[in-house]
């Protein structure tokens, strides 16, 4: 029988807590997250051609993602504030989606999975916000962790 992992953000009484990472060793930590915004082909063409009335949609989404990664602990209650070494955001247009990939790196005592996921989420929401006037049917899809490395729990790669 496999042991059920414990939730680190709960104390013995089941109350929420911020995990004490003071005894953990600082290591290089990296996380990669992805997600998609699906839209009509005409909306994608408007974004790629730079014809959106609100300006450069992709540049704005990229900056929003970087800002969100840096502010993750302000948004997610039990996240530790981290000094990020790098936040890279790729926005790749396809036929009817924009694929968002965020890669976040730090050297510290806790991982950056939440920062990468928050970056993807903020980019997706920014794309929606900037284009909702022409395509309210856009869908934010499949935000997930692809990779994480560093720390005690080792590496993770999505299937």
N, C-alpha and C positions, 0 to 999 in steps of 0.2 A: 504494500500500500504506500502510495506516495504522500509525503507530508505536505500539508497545505501551507503555503507561505504566509507569513504574518504581514499585516499591513503596518509599515513603519511609521505612518502618520497618526497612529492611534496608541495611546498609552495603555497600561494594564487595565484601567477602568473603562476603556473604550472611548476616551475623550480625545479630540483632535489635539495634535501637538506638532511643533516644528522639530524635526529630527536633529539631534545633537551630532554634528559632524566634526567636532573639535578633535577627536582622537583619530580621525581618518587621515591617511597620507595624501598629500597633494600630488596628483598625477595629471598628465595631459588627458583631457577628456574631449570627446568629439561626438556630435550627434547630427544625423541627417534625417530630415523629415520631408514629406512630399504631400501634395494635394492637387486638385484640379478645379478649375472653374469652367463649366460647360456653358456654351452660349450659342446663339445663332451665328452662322458663318458671316453674315453681314456685320454683326457686332465685332467679331474678331478682326475682320478687314478694317473696320473703323479704327480699332485700337492699333493695329500694326501699321496702318498708313499714317497715323498721327493726326487723324481728323476729328478726334473726340473734342467736343466743345470745352471740356474742363482741362484740357492740356495733355501732357505726356502721361498716359495712363500707366505704362509699364515702369517708367522711372518713379512715379509717385508710389506705386505698389511696392517697389523695391525699397524705397526709403521708409515706408510704413513698416515693412517687415523688419528692417534693421532696428528701427526705433522700438518696436514691440519686443524684440528679443532682449534689448537692453533694459526694458521695463517689466519683464515677466513677473518679478517678485512683487510688483505693485498690483498686478492683475490676479495672480494665482496665490491665494492666501498663505499657503504653507511652504512656498518656494523660498529658497535662500537668495539674497541679492548676490550676484556674481559679477566679477570683473571679467568681461568677455575679451578674449584675445582676437577673435575673428568672427564675423557674420558675413556669409556669402549667400546671395539670393539669386537664383536663376529662374527666369520666366521664359518658358518655351512654348510658343504658339504651335498648335497642330491644326487639323481641319476645323474642329469646332470646340476646342478647349485651349486653355492656357495651363500648362503644367508648371507648378511652383515647386522648387526644391530649395530648402534652406539648410546650410551647413554651418554649425556653430562650434567653436573651439574655445576652450579655456584650460588653464592649469589651476586645479583647485581640489577641494575635498568633496565635491558633489557634482553630479553630472549635469549636462546641458540639454537633456531631452525636451524638457518643457520649453526652453528658450527656442529650440528649433521648431517645435509644434506651434508655439505662439507666433513665431515669425511667419510660418505658412498661413496660419489663420488670419493674421492681420493683412497679409498681401491679398488673400482671397476676398476678404471683406472690403478692402480698398478697391479692388477691381470691380466688385459689385456696386459699390457706392458711386464710383465714377461713371458707370455705364447703365445704371438702373433706369434712367430716363428713356433709353432706347430699347432695353431688353430686361424687363422685370422677371422673365422666366429663367434667368441664369441660375445655375445650380452649383453650389460648393460641394465637392465630392471627395471622398476617400482620403481625408487628412490622416496620415499615419506616420509612425516612426519607421524608417528604413534601416538605420544603422546607429549603433552606439558603441563607443569603445572607451576604455579607461575605467579605473576604479575597481573595487573589490568584486563586483558581480561579473566582471569580464565583458567580453564583446557580445553584441547581439546583431544579427542580420535577419531582416524579414525574409520570409519565404517567397 
